[in-house]
């Protein structure tokens, strides 16, 4: 009897294993299909119930609005008003109506749903909404008054859902004793939006059905099919919550109904049964194909054994080639506990250590850059505190309290901003507001100073390093305007073109000739010494470190007659080069955008209060400040 080789042995063993597996699969498939159908019904029913609960919760919260408004002091005053003002409202009534309208607007905006609140005052003879106070028809109101939520058709195939609250509560035949009626109303577009959200990423087609009124469909629903489904359900008997199978157009559907807990509305969802069973059929087909594949794999088992040795060696050689080309992301996947698995693990460990070493070197470089930035930023220290305090002292002696208040407020804003050095970035709006406070202080001390600030709305929230523009304004005041005497004018403008942001500071001071400007620009490019001021040099260095070699400062004659200083840098997302400095700046800018000063301002009561007030210095269009 000939001996069986390894190939035949493997094939016979595999066949003997597959026969009982196939038999067990057929039996278990029947059981799992029944279980899956039951679980699917429960899952869909729970999902529909959860969606219905969300809608009911929102509607209940809207229904509570009239009860909350009834306790409002202004509405209570309106409710207890028993004297008719006649055809025109008095001043007190107008102010009361305005307060109530403002509260109605706030209440309407407190919900994601689009809804309206209306207050009917029989004494005033008007209906108050958030935007109007018009007369109303008492007979029409009496006709519409019904207990609970009621639905009325509206234009465009929509439906209006309304709820009335009466004070004091009376029956319908005693409406002449009512002194206030509050109506809350929303249309079916809110339900359409919720149905669209419920349908996203699914093959469902949910809709709401209001018996005796009509249906509210989602925006992509098959309205005709939904109407036929409702007819079939009503023919079978009374609608009730649950699941059932309905044959529609010759195709079976799984239908789920969920009744609203606060009104006679039904949320109906239906799914083709074939689509539900399609994954099971696909799984069966996949299983039988897998069985055939396993039989085929048994025939090539000998080759697989060979490949278990050849393939790992090939992977190892390829990985070493990639490592030679400085690709340190290469990793090998160990399989089993063979010798090759041990070699793969040691290889991965070696590459991880090399990559970690490179990362440490890069992180140390970033830390050095950040430390240098912090050191440069800390050098900026305005030199006019003594003069400002002296001004306050002089004004106090002269009893000019308005000047003292203005100086104190601007100094407060200046100190609050200048001493918060822990932030790496601020918005252009905050920086220019700080510059405005600085110039206002000088304007108080020197009334002939005029300044304008221009900032486009789209750049208000652009992040920049703090104290970036103030040194330019300080340079214009100290070395331009004060040195020249006479009327002083400073103009600060921010613009953006082709992905490059420009900040321009002009003054009408004495200016610099071309030789002096060239000499100053050369000193800004050299290391700072004791003779060079740190202000402009600091700004130029910070621009270079934050935004790369394309950023910097330039000087030219100003159209105002003095000196113009221009700061330029490329915005994140428009980087022209992939230098480490540019990449570092982009990453730092992204991190600063993720940690915006909004959270910090929320924790700082003064900053929060200031953010809520209009900004006095920064405008979309230039104008002279008073």
C-alpha positions as CSV (number, residue, x, y, z in Angstrom):
1,X,0.0,0.0,0.0
2,X,1.6,3.3,-1.1
3,X,2.3,5.8,1.6
4,X,0.3,9.0,1.6
5,X,2.3,12.2,1.2
6,X,1.8,15.3,3.3
7,X,-0.4,17.0,0.7
8,X,-3.0,14.1,0.7
9,X,-3.0,13.9,4.5
10,X,-3.7,17.6,4.8
11,X,-6.5,17.5,2.2
12,X,-8.2,14.5,3.8
13,X,-8.1,16.0,7.3
14,X,-9.4,19.3,6.1
15,X,-12.3,17.6,4.2
16,X,-13.2,15.5,7.3
17,X,-13.3,18.7,9.4
18,X,-15.4,20.7,6.9
19,X,-18.3,18.1,6.6
20,X,-19.5,18.4,10.3
21,X,-18.9,22.2,10.2
22,X,-21.2,22.6,7.2
23,X,-23.9,20.5,8.8
24,X,-23.7,22.5,12.1
25,X,-23.7,25.8,10.2
26,X,-26.9,25.0,8.3
27,X,-28.7,24.1,11.6
28,X,-27.3,27.1,13.5
29,X,-28.1,29.5,10.6
30,X,-31.8,28.7,10.9
31,X,-31.8,29.4,14.6
32,X,-29.7,32.6,14.3
33,X,-32.0,33.9,11.5
34,X,-35.0,33.7,13.8
35,X,-33.1,35.2,16.7
36,X,-31.7,38.0,14.5
37,X,-35.2,38.9,13.3
38,X,-36.5,39.2,16.9
39,X,-33.4,41.2,17.9
40,X,-33.8,43.4,14.8
41,X,-37.4,44.1,15.7
42,X,-36.5,45.0,19.3
43,X,-33.6,47.2,18.1
44,X,-35.7,49.1,15.6
45,X,-38.5,49.5,18.1
46,X,-36.2,50.9,20.7
47,X,-34.6,53.2,18.2
48,X,-37.9,54.5,17.1
49,X,-39.0,54.9,20.7
50,X,-35.9,56.8,21.5
51,X,-36.4,59.1,18.6
52,X,-40.0,59.6,19.6
53,X,-38.9,60.4,23.1
54,X,-36.6,63.1,21.8
55,X,-39.3,64.7,19.9
56,X,-41.8,64.5,22.8
57,X,-39.2,65.9,25.2
58,X,-38.6,68.9,22.9
59,X,-42.4,69.5,22.5
60,X,-42.9,69.2,26.2
61,X,-40.2,71.8,26.9
62,X,-41.9,74.1,24.3
63,X,-45.2,73.4,26.0
64,X,-43.8,74.6,29.3
65,X,-42.9,78.0,27.9
66,X,-46.4,79.6,28.6
67,X,-46.4,78.4,32.2
68,X,-42.9,79.9,32.7
69,X,-43.9,83.2,31.1
70,X,-47.1,83.4,33.2
71,X,-44.8,84.0,36.2
72,X,-42.7,86.6,34.6
73,X,-43.1,90.0,36.3
74,X,-43.8,91.9,33.0
75,X,-46.3,89.4,31.8
76,X,-47.9,89.4,35.2
77,X,-48.2,93.2,35.0
78,X,-49.8,92.8,31.6
79,X,-52.2,90.1,32.9
80,X,-53.3,92.3,35.8
81,X,-54.0,95.3,33.5
82,X,-57.7,95.9,33.4
83,X,-57.9,99.4,31.8
84,X,-58.0,99.6,28.0
85,X,-55.5,102.1,26.6
86,X,-57.7,102.9,23.6
87,X,-56.5,102.9,20.0
88,X,-52.9,104.0,21.0
89,X,-50.7,102.7,23.7
90,X,-49.2,105.0,26.3
91,X,-45.5,105.2,27.0
92,X,-45.7,102.8,29.9
93,X,-47.6,100.3,27.8
94,X,-45.1,100.6,25.0
95,X,-42.1,100.1,27.3
96,X,-43.9,97.1,28.8
97,X,-44.6,95.6,25.4
98,X,-40.9,96.1,24.4
99,X,-39.7,94.3,27.5
100,X,-42.2,91.4,26.8
101,X,-41.1,91.2,23.2
102,X,-37.5,91.0,24.2
103,X,-38.3,88.1,26.6
104,X,-40.3,86.3,23.9
105,X,-37.4,86.5,21.5
106,X,-35.0,85.1,24.1
107,X,-37.4,82.3,24.9
108,X,-37.9,81.4,21.2
109,X,-34.1,81.3,20.7
110,X,-33.6,78.9,23.6
111,X,-34.7,75.9,21.5
112,X,-33.2,74.4,18.4
113,X,-36.7,74.3,17.0
114,X,-38.1,77.2,15.0
115,X,-41.1,78.3,17.1
116,X,-43.2,81.4,17.9
117,X,-44.8,82.7,21.0
118,X,-47.9,84.9,20.9
119,X,-49.6,86.7,23.8
120,X,-53.2,87.8,23.3
121,X,-54.3,90.6,25.7
122,X,-58.1,91.2,25.6
123,X,-57.6,94.4,27.5
124,X,-55.0,95.9,25.1
125,X,-56.8,94.3,22.2
126,X,-53.5,93.3,20.7
127,X,-51.4,90.2,20.1
128,X,-47.8,90.5,21.2
129,X,-45.0,88.6,19.4
130,X,-41.3,89.0,19.4
131,X,-41.5,91.4,16.5
132,X,-45.0,92.9,16.4
133,X,-47.9,94.2,18.5
134,X,-50.9,94.2,16.3
135,X,-54.7,94.0,16.8
136,X,-56.4,90.6,16.5
137,X,-59.8,89.2,15.8
138,X,-61.4,87.9,19.0
139,X,-63.8,85.7,17.0
140,X,-60.9,84.1,15.1
141,X,-59.1,83.5,18.4
142,X,-62.2,81.9,19.9
143,X,-62.5,79.6,17.0
144,X,-58.9,78.5,17.3
145,X,-59.0,78.0,21.0
146,X,-58.9,74.3,21.7
147,X,-57.5,72.2,24.6
148,X,-54.1,70.5,24.1
149,X,-52.0,70.5,20.9
150,X,-54.0,70.8,17.7
151,X,-52.8,70.7,14.1
152,X,-53.8,72.9,11.2
153,X,-52.7,72.7,7.5
154,X,-50.5,75.6,6.3
155,X,-49.1,76.8,3.0
156,X,-46.5,74.7,1.2
157,X,-47.9,71.4,2.4
158,X,-46.8,72.2,6.0
159,X,-48.7,71.8,9.2
160,X,-48.9,74.2,12.2
161,X,-48.9,72.8,15.7
162,X,-50.4,75.1,18.3
163,X,-51.0,75.0,22.1
164,X,-53.0,77.6,24.0
165,X,-52.7,78.6,27.7
166,X,-55.4,80.7,29.3
167,X,-55.2,82.8,32.4
168,X,-57.2,82.5,34.4
169,X,-58.3,79.0,33.4
170,X,-61.9,79.0,32.1
171,X,-64.1,76.8,29.9
172,X,-64.6,77.6,26.2
173,X,-68.0,79.1,26.8
174,X,-66.6,81.7,29.3
175,X,-63.8,83.2,27.2
176,X,-65.0,86.7,28.0
177,X,-63.5,86.4,31.5
178,X,-60.0,85.7,30.1
179,X,-57.4,88.4,30.7
180,X,-54.5,86.7,28.9
181,X,-53.9,84.0,26.3
182,X,-50.5,82.6,25.4
183,X,-50.1,80.6,22.2
184,X,-46.9,78.6,21.4
185,X,-46.7,77.4,17.8
186,X,-44.2,75.5,15.6
187,X,-44.5,74.1,12.1
188,X,-43.8,70.7,10.7
189,X,-40.4,71.8,9.2
190,X,-38.9,71.0,12.6
191,X,-40.2,67.4,12.5
192,X,-38.9,67.2,8.9
193,X,-35.5,68.2,10.0
194,X,-35.5,65.6,12.9
195,X,-36.7,62.9,10.4
196,X,-33.9,63.7,8.1
197,X,-31.4,63.4,10.9
198,X,-32.9,60.1,11.9
199,X,-32.6,58.8,8.3
200,X,-29.0,59.8,7.7
201,X,-26.8,56.9,6.8
202,X,-29.7,54.5,6.8
203,X,-32.2,53.1,4.3
204,X,-35.2,54.0,6.5
205,X,-38.0,56.2,5.4
206,X,-39.7,57.5,8.6
207,X,-42.6,59.9,8.7
208,X,-45.2,61.2,11.1
209,X,-48.9,60.5,10.7
210,X,-51.6,62.6,12.3
211,X,-55.0,60.7,12.0
212,X,-57.6,62.9,10.4
213,X,-55.1,65.5,9.4
214,X,-52.2,64.1,7.2
215,X,-48.6,63.1,7.2
216,X,-45.3,64.8,7.8
217,X,-42.7,63.3,5.5
218,X,-38.9,63.6,5.6
219,X,-37.4,65.6,2.7
220,X,-36.5,62.5,0.6
221,X,-39.5,60.3,1.4
222,X,-41.6,58.4,-1.2
223,X,-44.9,60.2,-0.3
224,X,-47.1,58.0,-2.5
225,X,-45.7,54.8,-0.9
226,X,-46.1,56.2,2.6
227,X,-49.8,57.1,1.9
228,X,-50.5,53.6,0.5
229,X,-48.9,52.1,3.7
230,X,-51.1,54.2,5.9
231,X,-54.2,53.0,4.0
232,X,-53.1,49.4,4.5
233,X,-52.5,49.9,8.2
234,X,-55.9,51.6,8.7
235,X,-57.6,48.8,6.8
236,X,-56.1,46.2,9.1
237,X,-57.6,48.0,12.1
238,X,-56.7,50.6,14.7
239,X,-53.2,51.9,14.7
240,X,-51.1,50.8,17.7
241,X,-47.5,50.8,18.8
242,X,-45.5,47.8,17.7
243,X,-44.0,46.1,14.7
244,X,-45.7,44.1,11.9
245,X,-45.1,42.8,8.4
246,X,-47.1,44.4,5.6
247,X,-47.1,43.6,1.9
248,X,-46.8,46.7,-0.2
249,X,-46.7,46.6,-4.0
250,X,-46.0,42.9,-3.9
251,X,-43.0,43.3,-1.6
252,X,-43.0,42.5,2.2
253,X,-42.0,45.4,4.5
254,X,-41.2,45.5,8.2
255,X,-43.3,48.3,9.7
256,X,-42.7,49.9,13.1
257,X,-45.2,52.3,14.8
258,X,-44.6,54.5,17.8
259,X,-47.3,56.7,19.3
260,X,-46.5,60.1,20.7
261,X,-46.9,60.3,24.4
262,X,-48.4,63.8,24.3
263,X,-50.6,63.8,21.2
264,X,-52.3,61.6,18.7
265,X,-49.3,61.4,16.4
266,X,-47.7,58.2,15.1
267,X,-44.1,57.9,14.1
268,X,-44.0,55.2,11.3
269,X,-40.9,53.6,9.8
270,X,-40.8,50.8,7.3
271,X,-37.9,48.8,5.8
272,X,-38.0,46.3,2.9
273,X,-37.8,42.8,4.4
274,X,-35.5,41.8,1.5
275,X,-32.9,44.4,2.6
276,X,-33.1,43.1,6.2
277,X,-32.4,39.5,5.1
278,X,-29.9,40.4,2.5
279,X,-26.9,40.4,5.0
280,X,-27.9,36.9,6.1
281,X,-28.1,35.6,2.5
282,X,-24.7,37.3,1.8
283,X,-23.3,35.6,4.9
284,X,-24.5,32.2,3.8
285,X,-23.0,32.7,0.4
286,X,-19.7,33.9,1.9
287,X,-19.6,30.8,4.2
288,X,-20.1,28.4,1.3
289,X,-17.5,30.2,-0.7
290,X,-15.2,30.0,2.3
291,X,-15.7,26.3,2.5
292,X,-14.7,25.9,-1.1
293,X,-11.7,28.1,-0.6
294,X,-10.6,26.0,2.4
295,X,-10.7,22.9,0.2
296,X,-8.6,24.7,-2.4
297,X,-6.2,25.9,0.3
298,X,-5.7,22.3,1.4
299,X,-4.3,21.5,-2.0
300,X,-1.7,24.2,-1.8
301,X,-0.7,23.5,1.9
302,X,2.7,22.3,0.9
303,X,3.4,25.5,-0.9
304,X,2.2,27.5,2.1
305,X,4.7,25.7,4.4
306,X,7.4,26.7,2.0
307,X,6.1,30.3,1.9
308,X,6.2,30.5,5.7
309,X,10.0,30.5,5.5
310,X,10.5,32.4,2.3
311,X,8.0,35.2,2.9
312,X,9.4,36.2,6.3
313,X,12.9,36.4,4.9
314,X,11.7,38.6,2.0
315,X,9.9,40.9,4.4
316,X,13.0,41.3,6.5
317,X,15.2,42.1,3.5
318,X,12.6,44.7,2.2
319,X,12.4,46.3,5.6
320,X,16.2,46.7,5.9
321,X,16.2,48.4,2.5
322,X,13.5,50.8,3.6
323,X,15.5,51.5,6.8
324,X,18.5,52.2,4.7
325,X,16.5,54.8,2.9
326,X,15.7,56.5,6.3
327,X,12.1,55.3,6.4
328,X,11.8,54.9,10.2
329,X,8.0,54.1,10.0
330,X,8.7,50.6,8.8
331,X,7.4,47.9,11.1
332,X,7.1,44.1,10.8
333,X,4.1,42.1,12.1
334,X,5.3,39.1,14.1
335,X,3.1,36.0,13.6
336,X,3.1,33.1,16.0
337,X,6.0,32.2,18.2
338,X,8.5,31.1,15.7
339,X,12.1,32.3,15.3
340,X,11.0,34.8,12.7
341,X,8.5,36.3,15.2
342,X,11.4,36.9,17.6
343,X,13.5,38.4,14.9
344,X,10.6,40.7,13.8
345,X,10.1,41.9,17.4
346,X,13.8,42.7,17.9
347,X,13.8,44.6,14.5
348,X,10.7,46.7,15.5
349,X,12.3,47.5,18.9
350,X,15.5,48.7,17.2
351,X,13.6,50.9,14.7
352,X,11.4,52.4,17.5
353,X,14.5,53.3,19.5
354,X,16.1,55.0,16.5
355,X,12.8,56.9,15.8
356,X,12.5,58.0,19.4
357,X,16.0,59.3,19.4
358,X,15.2,61.5,16.3
359,X,12.0,62.7,17.9
360,X,13.8,63.7,21.1
361,X,16.3,65.8,19.1
362,X,13.5,67.5,17.2
363,X,11.6,68.2,20.4
364,X,14.6,69.7,22.0
365,X,15.0,72.0,19.0
366,X,11.4,73.1,19.4
367,X,11.9,73.8,23.1
368,X,14.9,75.9,22.3
369,X,12.9,77.9,19.8
370,X,10.0,78.4,22.3
371,X,12.4,79.5,25.0
372,X,13.9,82.0,22.7
373,X,10.5,83.3,21.8
374,X,9.6,83.7,25.5
375,X,12.8,85.6,26.2
376,X,12.2,87.9,23.3
377,X,8.6,88.6,24.3
378,X,9.6,89.4,27.9
379,X,11.9,92.2,26.7
380,X,9.0,94.3,25.6
381,X,8.3,96.8,28.5
382,X,6.6,100.1,27.8
383,X,8.4,103.2,29.1
384,X,5.6,105.6,29.7
385,X,4.1,104.4,33.0
386,X,5.8,107.2,35.0
387,X,4.4,109.9,32.7
388,X,0.9,108.4,32.8
389,X,0.9,108.3,36.6
390,X,2.2,111.9,36.7
391,X,-0.7,112.9,34.3
392,X,-3.2,111.4,36.8
393,X,-1.6,113.3,39.6
394,X,-1.7,116.6,37.7
395,X,-5.3,116.0,36.7
396,X,-6.2,115.2,40.3
397,X,-4.8,118.5,41.4
398,X,-6.8,120.3,38.7
399,X,-9.9,118.3,39.7
400,X,-10.3,117.1,36.1
401,X,-12.0,113.8,37.0
402,X,-13.1,112.9,33.5
403,X,-9.4,112.8,32.4
404,X,-8.5,110.8,35.4
405,X,-11.2,108.2,34.7
406,X,-10.2,108.0,31.0
407,X,-6.6,107.6,31.9
408,X,-7.3,105.0,34.6
409,X,-9.6,102.9,32.3
410,X,-7.0,102.9,29.5
411,X,-4.2,102.1,31.9
412,X,-6.3,99.3,33.3
413,X,-6.8,97.8,29.8
414,X,-3.2,98.3,29.0
415,X,-1.9,96.6,32.2
416,X,-4.3,93.7,31.9
417,X,-3.2,92.9,28.4
418,X,0.5,93.6,28.9
419,X,0.9,91.5,32.0
420,X,-0.8,88.4,30.6
421,X,2.4,87.0,29.1
422,X,1.4,83.4,29.4
423,X,-0.5,83.4,26.2
424,X,1.5,82.5,23.0
425,X,-1.1,84.0,20.7
426,X,-3.9,86.6,20.8
427,X,-6.4,87.7,18.1
428,X,-5.6,90.8,15.9
429,X,-8.8,92.4,17.5
430,X,-7.3,92.1,21.0
431,X,-3.9,93.3,19.9
432,X,-5.3,96.4,18.1
433,X,-7.6,97.1,21.1
434,X,-4.5,97.1,23.3
435,X,-2.7,99.5,20.8
436,X,-5.8,101.7,20.9
437,X,-5.6,101.9,24.7
438,X,-1.9,102.8,24.4
439,X,-2.6,105.6,21.9
440,X,-5.5,106.9,23.9
441,X,-3.2,107.3,26.9
442,X,-0.8,109.4,24.7
443,X,-3.7,111.3,23.3
444,X,-4.8,112.3,26.8
445,X,-1.3,113.6,27.6
446,X,-1.0,115.2,24.1
447,X,-4.4,116.3,22.8
448,X,-3.0,117.1,19.3
449,X,-2.6,113.4,18.6
450,X,-5.0,111.7,16.2
451,X,-5.0,108.0,15.2
452,X,-7.1,105.6,13.1
453,X,-7.2,101.8,13.1
454,X,-8.5,99.8,10.1
455,X,-9.2,96.0,10.6
456,X,-11.3,94.0,8.1
457,X,-13.9,91.8,9.7
458,X,-12.5,88.6,8.2
459,X,-9.2,89.2,10.0
460,X,-10.6,90.1,13.5
461,X,-9.9,86.6,14.9
462,X,-6.6,86.0,13.2
463,X,-4.0,84.8,15.8
464,X,-0.7,86.7,16.2
465,X,1.9,86.8,18.9
466,X,1.0,89.3,21.7
467,X,2.7,92.8,21.8
468,X,3.5,92.6,18.0
469,X,2.1,95.9,16.9
470,X,2.4,98.0,20.0
471,X,6.2,98.6,19.6
472,X,5.5,100.0,16.2
473,X,3.0,102.5,17.6
474,X,5.4,103.4,20.4
475,X,8.2,104.0,17.9
476,X,5.8,106.3,15.8
477,X,5.0,108.3,18.9
478,X,8.4,108.6,20.6
479,X,10.7,108.9,17.5
480,X,8.3,110.3,15.0
481,X,5.6,112.6,16.3
482,X,7.1,113.8,19.6
483,X,10.4,114.5,17.9
484,X,8.6,116.5,15.2
485,X,6.1,118.5,17.3
486,X,2.9,119.9,16.0
487,X,-0.2,117.9,15.1
488,X,0.4,114.2,15.2
489,X,-1.4,111.6,13.1
490,X,-1.0,107.8,13.2
491,X,-2.7,105.4,10.9
492,X,-2.7,101.6,11.5
493,X,-4.1,99.4,8.7
494,X,-4.4,95.6,8.4
495,X,-4.9,93.8,5.1
496,X,-4.5,90.4,3.4
497,X,-3.7,89.5,-0.2
498,X,-2.5,86.2,-1.8
499,X,-2.2,84.5,1.6
500,X,0.1,87.2,3.0
501,X,-1.0,89.4,6.0
502,X,0.3,93.0,6.2
503,X,0.1,95.4,9.1
504,X,1.0,99.0,8.1
505,X,1.8,101.8,10.6
506,X,2.1,105.3,9.2
507,X,2.8,108.6,11.0
508,X,3.4,112.2,10.0
509,X,6.5,112.6,12.1
510,X,10.0,113.6,11.0
511,X,10.6,110.3,9.2
512,X,13.9,108.8,8.1
513,X,15.9,109.3,5.0
514,X,16.9,106.3,2.8
515,X,20.4,106.0,4.4
516,X,19.0,106.0,7.9
517,X,16.3,103.4,7.0
518,X,18.9,101.1,5.4
519,X,21.2,101.4,8.5
520,X,18.3,100.6,10.8
521,X,17.3,97.6,8.8
522,X,20.8,96.2,8.9
523,X,20.9,96.6,12.7
524,X,17.6,94.7,12.9
525,X,19.1,91.8,11.1
526,X,22.1,91.7,13.5
527,X,22.2,90.4,17.1
528,X,20.8,93.0,19.5
529,X,23.4,95.2,21.3
530,X,23.1,97.9,24.0
531,X,22.9,100.7,21.4
532,X,20.0,99.2,19.6
533,X,16.5,99.4,21.1
534,X,14.8,96.2,21.7
535,X,11.3,97.1,20.4
536,X,11.6,96.9,16.6
537,X,14.4,94.3,16.8
538,X,12.2,92.1,19.0
539,X,9.2,92.3,16.6
540,X,11.4,91.5,13.6
541,X,13.0,88.5,15.4
542,X,9.6,87.1,16.6
543,X,8.1,87.3,13.1
544,X,11.1,85.3,11.8
545,X,10.9,82.7,14.5
546,X,7.1,82.3,14.3
547,X,6.5,82.5,10.6
548,X,9.8,81.5,8.9
549,X,12.2,83.4,6.7
550,X,9.5,84.8,4.4
551,X,8.2,87.0,7.3
552,X,9.7,90.2,8.4
553,X,9.6,94.0,8.6
554,X,10.3,96.7,6.0
555,X,10.4,100.5,6.1
556,X,9.6,103.2,3.6
557,X,8.4,106.8,3.4
558,X,4.8,107.3,4.6
559,X,2.2,109.1,2.5
560,X,1.4,111.1,5.6
561,X,4.9,112.6,5.5
562,X,6.7,110.5,8.2
563,X,7.7,106.9,8.3
564,X,5.8,103.7,7.3
565,X,6.6,100.4,8.9
566,X,5.1,97.2,7.3
567,X,4.9,93.8,8.9
568,X,4.4,90.8,6.5
569,X,3.9,87.1,7.1
570,X,2.3,84.2,5.2
571,X,-0.9,82.9,6.8
572,X,-1.2,79.3,7.9
573,X,-2.3,77.1,5.0
574,X,-0.5,79.3,2.5
575,X,3.1,78.4,3.4
576,X,5.5,78.8,0.5
577,X,8.2,76.5,2.0
578,X,8.5,73.5,4.2
579,X,11.3,74.8,6.3
580,X,11.4,73.5,9.9
581,X,10.7,77.0,11.2
582,X,7.7,77.4,8.9
583,X,6.4,74.0,9.9
584,X,6.9,74.8,13.6
585,X,5.1,78.1,13.2
586,X,2.2,76.4,11.5
587,X,2.0,73.8,14.2
588,X,2.2,76.4,16.9
589,X,-0.5,78.5,15.3
590,X,-2.8,75.4,15.0
591,X,-2.2,74.6,18.7
592,X,-3.0,78.2,19.6
593,X,-6.1,78.1,17.6
594,X,-7.2,75.0,19.4
595,X,-6.6,76.8,22.7
596,X,-8.1,80.1,21.9
597,X,-8.3,82.8,24.6
598,X,-12.1,82.3,24.8
599,X,-11.7,79.7,27.5
600,X,-9.3,81.9,29.3
601,X,-11.6,84.9,29.1
602,X,-14.5,82.8,30.4
603,X,-12.4,82.2,33.6
604,X,-11.5,85.9,33.8
605,X,-14.4,88.0,34.9
606,X,-12.9,91.3,33.7
607,X,-12.0,89.9,30.3
608,X,-15.4,88.3,29.8
609,X,-17.1,91.6,30.6
610,X,-14.9,93.4,28.2
611,X,-15.5,91.0,25.4
612,X,-19.2,91.5,25.7
613,X,-18.8,95.3,25.1
614,X,-18.2,97.0,21.7
615,X,-14.6,97.5,21.0
616,X,-13.8,101.2,21.0
617,X,-10.6,101.3,18.8
618,X,-10.9,98.6,16.1
619,X,-13.3,99.4,13.2
620,X,-14.0,97.8,9.8
621,X,-13.6,101.3,8.3
622,X,-11.1,104.0,9.3
623,X,-12.4,107.0,11.3
624,X,-10.9,109.5,13.7
625,X,-11.7,108.6,17.2
626,X,-13.0,111.4,19.5
